Amino acid sequence: MSDAPYLAIAAELRQRIEDGELRPGERVPSTRALVRDFGVAMATATKALQVLQQERLVHPSPGVGTVVGPPPRTRRADSAAPERRVLPDGSLDLDRAEVVEMGIAIADAEGLAALSMRRIAAELGVSTMALYRYVGGKDALVVQMVDSAIGEFPLGPAPAHWRDAIAAVARVHWAAYRKHLWLASAISLSRPQLVPRLLPHTDAVLGALRGFEKSAALSTMISLFAYVRGIALVMEAGAQAEQDTGVTADEWVLRQGDQLAAMIAAGNLTAFGDLLADDFGFDYDLDKLFEFGLGVFLDGLSTRLR
């Protein structure tokens, strides 16, 4: 094969689109699926999709993935990319909000792994270097994306009771993570970014614990955000796996049933066996799991701080 691997992958997908095997609006294989099917690195798979995006054959669709067809916002009958006005200072008619919005759209559709300055530039019809004027580098862009995404979920008036106030912040974060699956992995707890719209959430938790010992309050705040983020990461991984394989979590569990039963029997795992006896069914609902864990967290905190 003389072509570079990413060009060969792009050519195969292009042919499937031209043959009608992949129709407008249908999802094309994700970067993770391409890695698995072609045995290439993630960067190679990403470049293959970028080629098709630059050709306006596919575009990211929030909550779905990369789908066949040009992006509605930039589709033109006479040009592969939108025309942009050149301002008097020589810069293009582009603003920071537009760049951040496109970054969020790509991350919503395909995850942070698919996000790059080159990819955003291709979607907006500008040069990669033009983006740095507005958002800095990729790390700075991700912080701005986090700020914008969190800004969609403002905190309401703080409840009077500390427990209700903490629960309110946790539920706001959960709602944000539910909408933007990439958000949990973008936020760092070990090296927290300075996100303007996120700081009031931290302040609200610390305010609810005002009067408690300071180290306990700070530990509570970190533990709370770690809990919510941890559940959200499970949600992100599950959604990505379902997008890549087409197999839901319930279907995956059913497929593992016989092997799991054999492992339980071989290991004499009696407690596990008792749990699964009599066709016990567990509703693996992450919203319910989140609320259950939040209740346990607050119950334990109430006892600890009493």
SEFI-115455 format. One record per residue: x, y, z of N, C-alpha, C in turn. Coordinates in steps of 0.2 Angstrom, whole numbers, padded with zeros to 4 digits, always signed. Layout:
! residues N
XYZXYZXYZ...
! end
This chain:
! residues 306
+0004-0006+0000+0000+0000+0000+0004+0006+0000+0004+0010-0005+0009+0016-0006+0006+0022-0002+0000+0023-0001-0003+0028+0002-0001+0028+0010-0001+0034+0013+0000+0034+0020-0006+0031+0023-0006+0027+0029-0011+0024+0032-0017+0028+0033-0017+0034+0035-0023+0038+0036-0026+0040+0029-0022+0040+0024-0025+0042+0017-0029+0035+0015-0026+0030+0016-0029+0023+0014-0036+0022+0018-0036+0024+0024-0042+0023+0028-0047+0028+0026-0045+0035+0024-0050+0040+0022-0053+0037+0015-0048+0034+0011-0051+0032+0004-0056+0027+0005-0055+0022+0010-0060+0017+0010-0067+0020+0013-0066+0024+0018-0073+0027+0020-0076+0031+0015-0072+0035+0011-0075+0039+0005-0078+0035+0000-0075+0029-0001-0078+0024-0006-0085+0022-0003-0085+0020+0003-0092+0018+0006-0097+0023+0006-0095+0029+0007-0100+0035+0006-0102+0036-0001-0098+0035-0006-0099+0036-0013-0104+0030-0015-0103+0024-0013-0107+0018-0014-0113+0018-0011-0115+0023-0006-0121+0023-0003-0121+0018+0003-0116+0015+0005-0116+0011+0010-0116+0015+0017-0113+0021+0017-0114+0025+0022-0118+0031+0019-0124+0032+0022-0129+0037+0019-0129+0044+0023-0131+0049+0020-0131+0056+0024-0135+0055+0031-0131+0058+0036-0134+0057+0042-0132+0051+0046-0129+0046+0043-0127+0040+0046-0120+0041+0050-0119+0038+0055-0113+0038+0059-0107+0034+0055-0102+0037+0054-0096+0033+0052-0092+0031+0058-0088+0026+0057-0084+0023+0062-0080+0029+0066-0080+0028+0073-0077+0033+0077-0069+0032+0076-0065+0036+0079-0058+0035+0079-0056+0029+0083-0060+0028+0089-0058+0022+0092-0060+0015+0088-0065+0016+0084-0067+0010+0080-0062+0009+0075-0059+0014+0072-0054+0014+0067-0047+0011+0069-0046+0013+0075-0040+0011+0079-0040+0003+0079-0046+0001+0081-0047-0006+0082-0047-0010+0076-0051-0008+0071-0052-0011+0064-0046-0011+0060-0042-0006+0060-0036-0005+0055-0030-0006+0059-0030-0006+0066-0023-0007+0069-0019-0002+0069-0021+0004+0069-0017+0010+0069-0018+0014+0075-0013+0019+0076-0013+0024+0082-0019+0028+0081-0021+0031+0087-0027+0036+0088-0025+0042+0083-0019+0044+0083-0018+0050+0079-0019+0049+0071-0017+0043+0069-0019+0041+0062-0026+0041+0061-0030+0038+0065-0037+0037+0064-0040+0044+0064-0038+0049+0069-0040+0056+0069-0039+0059+0062-0033+0058+0059-0031+0062+0053-0035+0059+0047-0037+0053+0048-0041+0050+0042-0048+0054+0042-0051+0054+0048-0057+0058+0048-0057+0065+0047-0051+0068+0048-0050+0075+0047-0050+0076+0039-0047+0071+0036-0047+0072+0028-0054+0072+0026-0058+0068+0028-0065+0068+0026-0069+0074+0028-0067+0077+0034-0070+0083+0036-0068+0089+0032-0062+0089+0030-0059+0095+0026-0063+0094+0019-0065+0088+0017-0068+0087+0010-0075+0089+0011-0078+0090+0017-0085+0091+0019-0089+0085+0017-0086+0079+0018-0090+0073+0017-0093+0071+0024-0090+0073+0029-0093+0071+0036-0092+0077+0040-0096+0077+0046-0095+0082+0051-0097+0079+0058-0095+0082+0063-0097+0080+0070-0104+0082+0072-0108+0077+0075-0115+0078+0077-0115+0077+0084-0116+0082+0088-0117+0082+0095-0121+0076+0098-0118+0072+0102-0122+0066+0105-0122+0060+0101-0120+0061+0094-0120+0055+0090-0114+0052+0088-0109+0057+0085-0103+0055+0083-0101+0059+0076-0097+0056+0072-0096+0059+0066-0100+0056+0061-0104+0060+0057-0109+0058+0053-0108+0060+0045-0111+0057+0041-0110+0058+0034-0114+0065+0032-0110+0069+0028-0113+0075+0026-0109+0081+0029-0110+0087+0025-0107+0093+0027-0110+0096+0033-0106+0100+0038-0109+0103+0043-0115+0108+0041-0121+0108+0044-0126+0113+0042-0124+0120+0042-0120+0122+0047-0118+0129+0049-0113+0131+0043-0109+0127+0040-0104+0130+0035-0106+0127+0028-0111+0124+0027-0112+0121+0020-0113+0127+0015-0110+0127+0010-0111+0132+0004-0111+0128-0002-0115+0131-0007-0115+0128-0013-0109+0129-0018-0106+0134-0017-0100+0136-0021-0093+0135-0018-0093+0133-0012-0086+0133-0009-0086+0128-0004-0080+0125-0003-0079+0120+0002-0078+0122+0009-0077+0129+0010-0077+0132+0016-0080+0139+0016-0082+0141+0022-0086+0148+0022-0081+0153+0020-0083+0158+0017-0079+0164+0016-0079+0169+0022-0074+0172+0024-0073+0176+0029-0070+0183+0027-0073+0188+0031-0071+0195+0029-0064+0196+0033-0060+0199+0029-0053+0201+0032-0054+0208+0035-0053+0209+0042-0054+0215+0045-0048+0220+0044-0049+0226+0045-0043+0231+0044-0036+0229+0046-0036+0226+0052-0030+0224+0055-0027+0218+0052-0030+0215+0047-0027+0209+0044-0030+0203+0046-0033+0203+0052-0036+0197+0055-0043+0195+0051-0045+0188+0052-0051+0186+0049-0057+0188+0054-0063+0188+0051-0069+0190+0055-0071+0183+0058-0068+0182+0064-0069+0176+0068-0068+0179+0075-0072+0175+0080-0071+0177+0087-0070+0171+0091-0068+0173+0098-0067+0167+0102-0073+0163+0104-0079+0166+0104-0085+0162+0106-0086+0157+0100-0085+0158+0094-0086+0154+0089-0081+0148+0089-0075+0149+0091-0070+0144+0091-0071+0139+0097-0073+0142+0103-0075+0138+0108-0081+0134+0107-0086+0137+0104-0092+0133+0102-0091+0127+0097-0086+0128+0092-0085+0123+0088-0081+0117+0092-0076+0119+0096-0073+0115+0100-0078+0110+0104-0083+0113+0107-0088+0110+0111-0092+0105+0107-0093+0107+0101-0097+0103+0096-0093+0097+0095-0087+0097+0093-0083+0092+0091-0082+0087+0097-0081+0090+0103-0080+0086+0109-0086+0082+0111-0092+0086+0110-0098+0082+0112-0100+0076+0107-0098+0077+0101-0099+0072+0096-0094+0066+0097-0088+0068+0098-0083+0062+0097-0078+0062+0103-0078+0066+0108-0074+0066+0114-0068+0070+0113-0064+0071+0118-0058+0076+0118-0053+0073+0113-0053+0066+0112-0047+0063+0108-0048+0066+0101-0053+0068+0099-0054+0070+0092-0053+0078+0091-0052+0081+0097-0051+0088+0097-0044+0090+0095-0043+0095+0090-0037+0098+0089-0038+0104+0086-0033+0109+0086-0033+0115+0083-0034+0115+0075-0031+0110+0072-0031+0109+0065-0038+0107+0063-0041+0102+0067-0048+0100+0066-0053+0106+0067-0052+0110+0072-0057+0116+0073-0056+0121+0067-0050+0122+0065-0048+0126+0059-0052+0124+0053-0051+0118+0052-0055+0115+0046-0062+0116+0046-0065+0115+0052-0072+0116+0052-0074+0123+0051-0070+0128+0053-0072+0135+0053-0069+0138+0046-0066+0134+0042-0063+0137+0036-0058+0142+0037-0053+0141+0042-0048+0146+0043-0041+0142+0044-0036+0146+0044-0029+0142+0045-0029+0140+0052-0025+0135+0054-0024+0133+0061-0021+0139+0065-0016+0142+0062-0013+0148+0066-0017+0153+0067-0023+0154+0063-0027+0160+0065-0031+0159+0072-0032+0153+0074-0035+0151+0080-0031+0154+0086-0025+0154+0086-0021+0155+0092-0022+0163+0094-0024+0167+0089-0025+0174+0091-0031+0174+0095-0036+0170+0095-0042+0170+0099-0042+0166+0105-0039+0160+0105-0040+0156+0111-0033+0153+0114-0028+0155+0111-0021+0152+0113-0021+0145+0111-0017+0141+0114-0016+0134+0112-0022+0130+0114-0021+0123+0113-0026+0118+0114-0028+0118+0122-0023+0118+0126-0024+0118+0133-0029+0124+0136-0027+0130+0133-0031+0136+0135-0038+0135+0132-0039+0132+0126-0045+0132+0123-0049+0127+0127-0047+0121+0130-0051+0117+0134-0053+0120+0140-0049+0124+0143-0051+0128+0149-0057+0132+0147-0057+0136+0142-0062+0140+0140-0068+0136+0138-0068+0130+0135-0073+0126+0134-0077+0123+0140-0072+0122+0145-0075+0120+0152-0079+0126+0155-0076+0132+0154-0080+0138+0157-0086+0139+0154-0086+0138+0147-0093+0139+0143-0098+0134+0145-0096+0127+0145-0100+0122+0147-0103+0123+0154-0099+0124+0159-0101+0125+0166-0106+0131+0166-0105+0136+0162-0109+0142+0162-0116+0141+0160-0117+0135+0157-0124+0133+0155-0128+0131+0161-0125+0130+0166-0128+0127+0172-0127+0131+0178-0130+0137+0178-0128+0142+0184-0131+0139+0191-0128+0141+0196-0131+0139+0203-0137+0144+0204-0142+0141+0207-0148+0145+0210-0146+0148+0217-0151+0151+0220-0150+0153+0227-0148+0147+0231-0143+0148+0236-0141+0143+0240-0146+0141+0245-0148+0135+0246-0152+0133+0251-0149+0134+0258-0153+0135+0263-0151+0137+0270-0147+0131+0273-0149+0125+0272-0146+0119+0276-0140+0117+0272-0135+0116+0276-0128+0114+0272-0129+0108+0268-0133+0103+0270-0134+0097+0266-0137+0098+0260-0142+0102+0260-0146+0104+0253-0142+0108+0249-0138+0112+0252-0133+0117+0248-0128+0113+0244-0125+0108+0247-0120+0103+0244-0123+0099+0239-0129+0096+0240-0132+0092+0236-0134+0096+0229-0136+0102+0230-0138+0106+0224-0132+0107+0220-0126+0109+0222-0120+0109+0218-0118+0103+0215-0119+0097+0218-0117+0091+0215-0122+0089+0210-0128+0091+0210-0133+0089+0205-0132+0094+0199-0130+0100+0200-0128+0104+0194-0122+0102+0190-0117+0099+0194-0112+0096+0191-0114+0090+0187-0118+0086+0190-0120+0080+0187-0124+0081+0180-0128+0087+0180-0132+0089+0174-0127+0091+0169-0122+0095+0171-0117+0097+0166-0113+0091+0163-0111+0086+0167-0108+0080+0164-0112+0076+0160-0119+0076+0162-0123+0072+0158-0124+0075+0150-0124+0082+0150-0125+0085+0143-0118+0084+0140-0112+0086+0143-0106+0086+0140-0102+0080+0143-0102+0075+0139-0098+0069+0142-0091+0070+0143-0088+0074+0139-0081+0075+0139-0079+0079+0145-0083+0083+0148-0082+0088+0153-0078+0085+0159-0080+0079+0161-0077+0076+0167-0070+0075+0166-0068+0072+0160-0061+0071+0159-0057+0077+0158-0060+0083+0156-0057+0089+0155-0055+0093+0162-0059+0091+0167-0057+0095+0173-0053+0091+0177-0047+0094+0180-0042+0091+0184-0043+0093+0191-0043+0088+0196-0043+0089+0203-0036+0089+0206-0031+0086+0203-0024+0086+0205-0021+0093+0204-0023+0096+0198-0020+0102+0196-0026+0106+0193-0030+0109+0198-0037+0112+0195-0035+0118+0191-0039+0119+0186-0038+0124+0181-0042+0130+0184-0040+0136+0182-0043+0142+0185-0049+0144+0180-0055+0141+0182-0061+0142+0177-0065+0147+0181-0066+0153+0178-0070+0158+0182-0077+0156+0184-0081+0152+0179-0088+0150+0181-0088+0144+0186-0082+0141+0187-0082+0135+0191-0080+0137+0198-0077+0142+0199-0075+0145+0206-0081+0146+0210-0087+0149+0208-0093+0150+0212-0095+0143+0215-0094+0138+0211-0097+0131+0214-0093+0129+0220-0086+0130+0219-0082+0128+0225-0083+0133+0231-0085+0139+0229-0086+0144+0235-0093+0142+0238-0098+0139+0234-0104+0137+0237-0103+0131+0242-0099+0127+0240-0098+0121+0245-0095+0123+0251-0089+0127+0250-0086+0129+0256-0090+0134+0260-0095+0138+0257-0099+0142+0261-0104+0138+0265-0107+0132+0262-0111+0128+0265-0108+0125+0272-0101+0124+0272-0098+0121+0277-0094+0126+0282-0096+0132+0281-0093+0138+0285-0095+0136+0292-0090+0136+0296-0091+0135+0303-0088+0128+0305-0087+0124+0300-0084+0117+0302-0076+0118+0301-0072+0114+0304-0065+0114+0304-0063+0115+0297-0058+0119+0295-0056+0121+0288-0053+0115+0284-0049+0111+0287-0046+0105+0283-0052+0100+0282-0057+0100+0286-0062+0095+0285-0067+0098+0279-0068+0104+0279-0072+0107+0274-0068+0107+0267-0062+0108+0267-0058+0107+0261-0058+0100+0258-0057+0095+0263-0057+0088+0261-0064+0086+0258-0069+0089+0261-0076+0087+0259-0077+0090+0252-0075+0096+0251-0076+0099+0244-0073+0095+0239-0066+0093+0240-0063+0089+0235-0066+0082+0234-0068+0079+0240-0071+0072+0239-0077+0072+0236-0081+0078+0237-0088+0078+0233-0087+0079+0226-0082+0083+0224-0081+0084+0216-0078+0078+0213-0074+0074+0217-0071+0068+0215-0076+0063+0214-0081+0062+0218-0086+0057+0218-0090+0059+0212-0093+0065+0211-0097+0066+0205-0093+0065+0198-0087+0067+0198-0083+0067+0192-0082+0059+0191-0080+0055+0196-0079+0048+0195-0085+0045+0192-0091+0046+0194-0097+0043+0191-0098+0045+0184-0096+0052+0183-0097+0054+0176-0092+0051+0171-0086+0049+0174-0081+0046+0169-0083+0039+0167-0087+0036+0172-0090+0029+0170-0095+0030+0164-0099+0036+0165-0104+0037+0160-0101+0039+0153-0095+0043+0153-0092+0044+0147-0089+0038+0144-0086+0034+0148-0083+0028+0145-0088+0023+0142-0094+0022+0146-0099+0018+0143-0102+0021+0137-0103+0027+0136-0106+0030+0130-0101+0029+0124-0094+0030+0125-0089+0029+0120-0089+0022+0118-0090+0017+0123-0090+0010+0121-0096+0008+0117-0101+0011+0119-0107+0010+0115-0107+0013+0108-0104+0019+0107-0103+0022+0101-0099+0018+0096-0093+0015+0099-0088+0012+0095-0091+0005+0093-0095+0001+0097-0097-0006+0096-0104-0007+0094-0108-0002+0096-0115-0003+0095-0119-0007+0100-0115-0009+0105-0117-0014+0110-0119-0010+0116-0125-0010+0119-0127-0007+0125-0124-0010+0131-0124-0007+0137-0121-0009+0143-0125-0016+0145-0132-0015+0144-0136-0021+0146-0134-0027+0142-0134-0026+0135-0132-0031+0130-0125-0034+0132-0120-0030+0134-0114-0032+0135-0114-0037+0142-0118-0035+0147-0118-0039+0153-0121-0046+0151-0126-0046+0147-0130-0052+0145-0125-0057+0142-0120-0054+0138-0116-0058+0134-0110-0061+0139-0109-0058+0144-0104-0060+0149-0107-0065+0154-0113-0066+0154-0117-0070+0159-0114-0077+0161-0113-0081+0155-0111-0088+0156-0103-0088+0159-0099-0084+0156-0092-0084+0158-0092-0081+0165-0096-0076+0167-0096-0074+0174-0098-0080+0179-0103-0083+0177-0105-0089+0181-0100-0094+0182-0096-0095+0177-0091-0100+0177-0085-0098+0182-0084-0092+0182-0078-0089+0186-0080-0089+0193-0087-0087+0194-0089-0087+0201-0089-0094+0204-0091-0099+0200-0091-0106+0203-0083-0108+0204-0079-0107+0199-0072-0109+0200-0068-0106+0205-0070-0100+0207-0067-0096+0213-0070-0097+0219-0076-0101+0219-0080-0102+0225-0082-0095+0229-0084-0091+0224-0086-0084+0227-0093-0084+0229-0094-0086+0235-0101-0088+0238-0105-0081+0238-0102-0076+0241-0106-0070+0241-0109-0067+0235-0104-0068+0230-0106-0066+0223-0111-0070+0220-0111-0077+0221-0116-0081+0219-0122-0080+0222-0123-0079+0229-0129-0078+0232-0132-0071+0229-0128-0066+0227-0131-0060+0225-0135-0061+0218-0132-0066+0214-0134-0067+0207-0139-0073+0207-0141-0076+0213-0145-0081+0213-0152-0079+0212-0157-0084+0209-0164-0083+0208-0165-0077+0203-0161-0077+0198-0162-0072+0193-0162-0065+0195-0158-0063+0200-0158-0056+0203-0157-0051+0198-0161-0046+0197-0160-0041+0192-0158-0034+0195-0153-0031+0192-0151-0025+0195-0151-0020+0190-0155-0014+0191-0156-0009+0187-0150-0004+0187-0145-0005+0182-0139-0001+0182-0141+0006+0178-0144+0010+0182-0146+0017+0180-0141+0022+0184-0137+0025+0180-0132+0029+0183-0135+0035+0186-0141+0038+0184-0144+0043+0188-0146+0041+0195-0148+0035+0195-0150+0032+0202-0144+0030+0206-0139+0028+0203-0133+0026+0206-0130+0033+0209-0130+0038+0205-0127+0045+0207-0131+0047+0213-0138+0047+0213-0142+0049+0219-0140+0045+0225-0140+0038+0224-0138+0034+0230-0132+0035+0233-0127+0036+0229-0120+0038+0231-0120+0044+0235-0123+0049+0232-0124+0056+0235-0127+0056+0242-0132+0052+0242-0135+0051+0249-0131+0048+0254-0127+0043+0252-0122+0039+0256-0117+0044+0258-0114+0048+0254-0109+0053+0255-0112+0058+0260-0118+0061+0259-0120+0066+0264-0122+0063+0271-0124+0057+0271-0126+0053+0277-0119+0053+0281-0114+0050+0278-0108+0049+0281-0105+0056+0283-0105+0061+0279-0103+0068+0281-0106+0070+0287-0113+0069+0287-0117+0072+0293-0114+0069+0300-0113+0062+0299-0110+0059+0305-0103+0061+0307-0099+0062+0302-0092+0064+0303-0092+0072+0306-0096+0076+0303-0095+0083+0305-0100+0085+0312-0103+0080+0314-0108+0081+0320-0104+0083+0326
! end
